[in-house]
Amino acid sequence: MKLLRVKASRFKNCCDGFTIDLTAKSKKTAEDKEYELQEIAPDLYVFNTVAFIGKNASGKTTAIELLDCAYSILGEFRLEGKHYSYDGVQLELTFYHEGFLYLYETALSSGKAMGNQAVFLDERLCRKEYCKTNVKEIFDREGYGEIKDLGDLPEDTSNVFFVLKKKQTRAAFYDSFSGGPDTYQTLFRVLKNYDIGMEVLAKIIRIFDENIRELTRADDHHYRVVTGDEERIMSSEQLIYFLSGGTTKGILLYTLMVASLKEGFDLLVDGVENHFHKTLVENMISLYKDRSVNRNNATLIFTTHYCEILDLMGRQDNIWICNANSRIHLTNMYGDFNIRPELLKSRQYYNNAFRTAVNYEDLMALKKVLKKSTAHHRKAELYLADILK
């Protein structure tokens, strides 16, 4: 299964018809096919990496949360535990699975008696056989036939179940809040669920803190940490304080990355640069572009303020620019901007070609207020000094 497109209305603060297309649109060179793209069916290509860029409060997090919403439906057949409202949201998901294209449509509502769970309303599930001669028409409704008489499911379970049948991790979502007290419980659960050995964990830990020789689980709530010749038993909370925040977040993120590459599910990262050296981000991207490592068609999907990272991406159609006025809008670097491919994307970003620069006048207005406040404070000090003489 591979998600191809998400289209949503009334999702958080997005404009109606908010669309994220994960299929390759521009010309595909031999180099692209080797490093940038995955061929999931004849002539049907998706990306190894996808980026969302934009200034603060532009909607980058919202865009990646929409993808998380879609992957939750496709993997768990339900939505629960999200921090946003489901009421009135309309979704359209297009995905490829075992030779067929599927179009799934639904409206969402909050379950009144089920806590934070979504109810699926007005579901419609259609499919058509994929043919490479019609690759440019995969999103055209023509040729899709509705699948009838699917059977009955609880109202909090999506009809996608009848196609995919088995719960499976379709994506892992690492957000800016990851790294709390439950981090190490999550870490060892990932190691167990995806059969990742302690040797791999040791390699990951060394990347972030070369002083840690060994980290193992002592029991359900305590961990054995070996540094130099010293061994300690620590609780989750103690371990969080013992290691740096960057180390804690990095170990979990890299372990999720290993699981993603091993199993072939996508990895969603909100703020890929948070607490990480730029070299580590570059390394993550390179691993997803390496066929010898990424053998199961996993995709790294991330938001970033590191515009230099964009120069590592050989294409433009896998880069989305977020902007927000009254509503969040998405534009595509390839489809909506005339950027010559030989130019550095980062230079175009700094030149505000994508309208993502921080407003200079706002910065100067802040500076003016600070100068005025400082001057007023200085006058008050002088006045007080004169009184005390």
N, C-alpha and C positions, 0 to 999 in steps of 0.2 A: 504494500500500500504506500502510495506517495501523494501527499497533499499538493494540489496544483494551484488552487485559487480559493480565496476567502472573500466573500462580499457580505457587508453588514450594513444595516440601518438601525439607528437609535441605540448604537452601542456606545456607552459612556458619552463623550462629547464629540464623537465623530460625525462628519457630514453623512447624510444618507447616501447609500451606494458606495460606501467606503470600501475600496478594493485593494487587495494585495495579491499580485500575480507572481507565482514562483516558477514560471516557465521561461525558458530562454527565448528572446525575441530577435536580437540582432544576429548578424552573420556569425557563423560558428567556424572558426579556424581549427586546423589540426592541433595547434597549441591549446586552444580553448578546450577541445574535447579531451585533451590529456590532463589538464590541470584545473580547469574552471567548472567543467560540466559533468553531469551524470546522464547517461542514456538509459532511461528506465524502460523504454520500449523503442522499437525502431523509429529513429528521427524525433523522438520525444525526449527533450533534454530539460533537466532542472539543474540547480546550482549546487556547488560544494559550499559556497559561502554567500550569505545575504546580509546587507548592512542597512540600517536605518540611521540617518543623520539629521541634525537640526539643532537649533539652539534650545536652551532650557524652556520647558513648558510648551514645546512645539508638538508633542504627541508621540514621541518615540516609544515611551513606556506603554501607552495605550495601544499602539500598533502591535507591539510584541505580545501584549496581553490578549489581544484578539486572536492571534495565532495560538496562544496557549489555550484559549477557549475552544478553538477548532480541534486541536490535538486531543483535548480532554474528551470531547464527544467521540472522536474517532478511536481513541484508545480505551476509554472507560465506559463509553456509551451514556455518560451522564455528566452533569455539571454540579459541583458542590464545593463549598468552602471558599468561593471567590469573594473578593471584597467589594464587588460592584453589583448593581441591580440587574436582574435578568428581565424585568418587566418591559414588555414591548419590543425587545430586541428581535430583529429578523435576520436570519442567517442563510447564506447560500454557500455550500461547500462543494467544490469539484475535486475529485480525487481519482487516481488510477489504481486499479487492483485486478491482478490476474487477467490481463487482456481486455478489460473493460474500463470505460470511463463512467463515473457515477456522478450524478448531480443530486445533492441532498438539500432540501429546503425545509425550514422550520421557523416557527415563532416561539419565543420563550416567555415564560411567566414564572413568578416566584411561587413555590409551593407553600400554601398557607399553613399547613400543619406539618411540614417536613423540614423545618429549620432552613438552613441556607442551601437549598437544592432547587434546581431549575425544573420546571415542567415543560415538556415538549408539546407544542400545539401545531395543528394544521401541517403535519409532516407530509412531505412528498419526496419519494425516492425514485429516481429515474436512472437508466443506464443505456449506453450504446457501445457496441463493439469498437475497439480502437483500430484504426487503419492509418498507416503512415501517409497515405495519399490525402487524408483529410486532417493532417496535423494542425493546419492553420485554422481549422473550424472546431477545435475541441471544445470551445466555450459556446458555440452556437447551439441553441436549443433544438434545432432541427436534427432529427435522428435519434433523439433521446425518447425512450419509451418508459412510461411509468410502471413500476413493479407493483402489482396488485396482490391482494390477499396475503399480506405478510404475516398476519397473526396478531395476537394481543400481547402487549407488554405493559408493565407499570408506567404510569404517566411521567415518571422521572427517568425513564430509560428510552434512549433514542432508537429509532427503527434501523439505524446504521448497523445495529447488532445483527440483523438478518443477513447482512452481506459479509461483515468482518468476523462475526461469530465468537471470537475469542478475545478477551481483554488482553491488551498488550501495550507496552510503553511505546507510544508514537513519538513522544518528545519529552525531554526534561527541561523544566523552567528554572533557571537560576536568576533570581532577581536581586535588587539592591539591598533587600532585607536579609538575604541569606547570610549565615554566619553567626547566628544567635546561640543560645545555650544548648539547643538540640543538634548543633552542627555535627558533633562527633558520633552521636547516635545515628544520624542520617548517613554519615560517611561509612560506618561499618555495616549499615543495612545495604548500602549500594554495593560494597565489596562482596557481601554474601549473595545478594540477589543476582548479580551479574558475574559471579565466579571470578572475581579479580583477586589475584594472589598477593600475598604480603610483600613479595619481591617488587611488584609494581608499585605498591604503596610506598615502599622504602625509597624508590627512585623519585617518586613525586615529592615526598617530604624533603629530600635532599635539595631539590630545586629551590625550595622556599626557605629552608633552614638547615644548613649543613651541620649544625651542632646536634641535631636530633638523630641518634643512631638507630632508635627503634621505637615504634609506637604500636602497642597491642591492646586488646580489650581484656581487662582483668575480670570484670563481671558486667552486669547490665548497666551499672551506673559509674564504673570506675575504669581508669586506663593506666596502663604501665608505660612509663616514659623513661627512656634511657638516653642520657646526655653524658658524653665522655665515659667516666667510670661510675657515674652516679645513677641510681635507679630510684624512681619515685612512683607512687600510686596516687592518682589524682582523680577527682570528680570532674564531670563535664565543665562545671563552672570554674574550677581551679585551672583546668587545662586551657580554657578560653583566655584567662588572664595570664597564664604562663607563656603562651605563644602570642605572637603579634597578631593583630586583626588581619593583616595581609596574608600571613602564613595560614591562618585558619580558613579564610575564604579561598585562598589559592589551592590548598590541599583538596577541599571539597569540589571546587570547580574542575580541577584537573582530573579528579577521580570520575566525575560525571562525564568529562570529555572522553576518558578511556572507555567507559561503559558505552557511550554513544558510538564511538568508532568501532567497538567490538560487536555491538548488537545491531547497528545500522539505524538507530533512532536519531531524530534531530535534537540539537541542543540549542535552546533559546537562552540568551544571556542579555540581561538588561544592564547596560553600563559595563561593557567588557573590560574597560580600562580601570575600573574602580579598584584601588589598592594594588594594582599590578604594574610592574615595569613594562614598558612598551615592547621590549624584546619577548616577553612571555606571550603577549597578545599576538605578535608576529609569528611566534612558534605555533600557537593554536591554529592560526589560519593556514600555515604551511602544512600541518598534519592533515587537515581536512582536504587539502589540495593534492595530497600524496596518495596515489592509487595503491601503493604497497601497504599503506597503513589504513586508509579509508576504503576497505574492500566491500563494504556493505551499504554504500550509498547514503551515508549520514550527511546531514547538512548543518553547518554552523550558522545560526541566525542571531544577529546581535545589534544592539544600539551602541553608539560611540560618539565621543567628542574628539577622539584621536583622528583628525582628518588625514594625517599621514598614512594611517592604516589603509585608506582607500587606494593608495598608490600600489598596494600589494594585490589588488583585485584587478585582473586583466580585462574585465568587462565593465559596462556601465548599466546594463539592464537589471543587474542584481543589487543596485544601490537605489534606495528610496529616500526622498527628502521630505521631512515632516514640517508642516507649517500650521500655525493656529491663529485664527482671528476669533470670530465667535464660535467657529467649529474647526475641528482638526481635519486637515486635507493632506493627501499624499500626492507627490509627483515623482516620476521616475527619471533618473539621470539620462537614460537613453531616449525614452519616449517623449520627454517634455523639454529637454535642453539640447541645444546645438553645441556640444562640447567636442572639439577635435580630439580624437583618441590619443594623439601623441603628446597632448598636454597633461601635465601632472594634475590629478584631481584635487590634491591638497592645495595647490596654488589657486585653482579656481574657487575652492572653498574659501580661502583667505581673501580672495578678491570679491567675495559676496556674489558670485555668479548664481548661487542657489537661494539667495535671499535668507541666509542663515546667520549673518553677522549680528553681533550684539549692537544695539542702537547706540551710536557714538554720542548723540545729543543727551541721551539718558545718563551715560557715564559722566559727561561734563556737568550735567545738572547736579549729580550726586557730589562731585568734586566741589562745585560752587557752594552747596549747602555746608559741606564739611569745612571749607575755608571760612565761611561766615560764622559758623559755630565756634571754630577755633579762635577767630578774632574776637568774638564776643567774650569767650572765656578768658582771653588774655587781658582784655579791658577790665573785667571783673577782678582779676588778680592784682592789676596795677592799682585799681581803686581801693582794694582792701589794704594793700601795702601802704598807700598814702594815709589811710585812717590810722593804721597801727604805728606810724612814725611819731 
